[in-house]
Amino acid sequence: MSLPGELRTVPHVAEAFAELVTDLVPRSIALSGGETARHCYEMLVIADLDWSAVSVFFGDERWVPVNDPDSNEECARTAFLDGAGIGKVHSLRGAGETPDEAAVAYDALLRREPPIDLIHLGLGPDGHTASLFPATSALDESERLVVPNRDDAHPHPRVTFTFPAIARCRVALVTVAGTGKREALRRIRDGEDLPAAHISAGEVIWLVDPAAAGSD
């Protein structure tokens, strides 16, 4: 294994993210969560895009109410969705009454829709991406596009895109910022078999700041 795709070291990940999204002009985008994601989405508020033509999906979600501070949808709505005039927001948490029901419904939704233009992913200190955690059954899923998943190291049950779902996307954009992600990134670059080393898509781009890249 090695780092999949192209690594770009950038001075400011959120600014580089917004610039790249603007350049790509996606008609569909799948969002993530976390502090780096929040900073990225706050920059999208000023991106020169016609958001009314964009459909929004979620690549993973914690099984909490959508107004919970831990919700990826809440993060994205607060940062930019609610003020951007988005064409359509496909809630992952709202897709079913249980994680299993939501996973089945969202899987069917993805199969009805054209391939997603852009999926935004992050990198956890343990090497996970989306909610694809080390040593969990979701890593081995080869048919389903969306599954429930969880482990003891992360709070809340999750619903997540699988690697086959990510692979259907035209661009996977991975943002990595801060010294806390440096070791995970180094391990992937050194060839360790961590979950994020399995990311594939039409194109995979890593936007990494100097602190995470180890060049600060």
RAGIHU-V372412 format. One record per backbone hydrogen bond with DSSP energy under -1.0 kcal/mol. CO is the residue of the C=O (numbers start at 1). NH is the residue of the N-H. If there is no record, write none. Layout:
co={CO & CO}
nh={NH & NH}
//
This chain:
co={6 & 8 & 12 & 13 & 14 & 15 & 16 & 17 & 18 & 19 & 20 & 21 & 27 & 28 & 29 & 30 & 31 & 34 & 35 & 36 & 37 & 38 & 39 & 43 & 44 & 47 & 49 & 50 & 51 & 51 & 54 & 55 & 56 & 57 & 59 & 61 & 62 & 65 & 68 & 71 & 72 & 73 & 74 & 75 & 76 & 76 & 77 & 81 & 88 & 92 & 98 & 99 & 100 & 101 & 102 & 103 & 104 & 105 & 106 & 107 & 108 & 109 & 116 & 117 & 118 & 119 & 121 & 124 & 127 & 128 & 129 & 131 & 133 & 136 & 137 & 138 & 145 & 147 & 149 & 157 & 158 & 159 & 160 & 162 & 163 & 166 & 169 & 171 & 172 & 173 & 174 & 176 & 178 & 179 & 181 & 182 & 183 & 184 & 185 & 186 & 187 & 188 & 192 & 194 & 195 & 196 & 203 & 204 & 205 & 206 & 207 & 208 & 209 & 210 & 210}
nh={206 & 208 & 16 & 17 & 18 & 19 & 20 & 21 & 22 & 23 & 24 & 25 & 55 & 118 & 57 & 120 & 59 & 38 & 39 & 40 & 41 & 42 & 43 & 46 & 47 & 49 & 51 & 53 & 54 & 87 & 88 & 29 & 90 & 31 & 161 & 159 & 64 & 68 & 71 & 75 & 76 & 77 & 78 & 79 & 80 & 81 & 82 & 84 & 56 & 95 & 102 & 103 & 104 & 105 & 106 & 107 & 108 & 109 & 110 & 111 & 112 & 113 & 170 & 171 & 30 & 173 & 175 & 127 & 196 & 124 & 132 & 133 & 136 & 139 & 140 & 141 & 162 & 160 & 158 & 63 & 149 & 61 & 147 & 166 & 167 & 169 & 202 & 119 & 205 & 121 & 207 & 209 & 181 & 182 & 185 & 186 & 187 & 188 & 189 & 190 & 192 & 191 & 194 & 197 & 198 & 199 & 172 & 6 & 174 & 8 & 176 & 10 & 213 & 214 & 215}
//
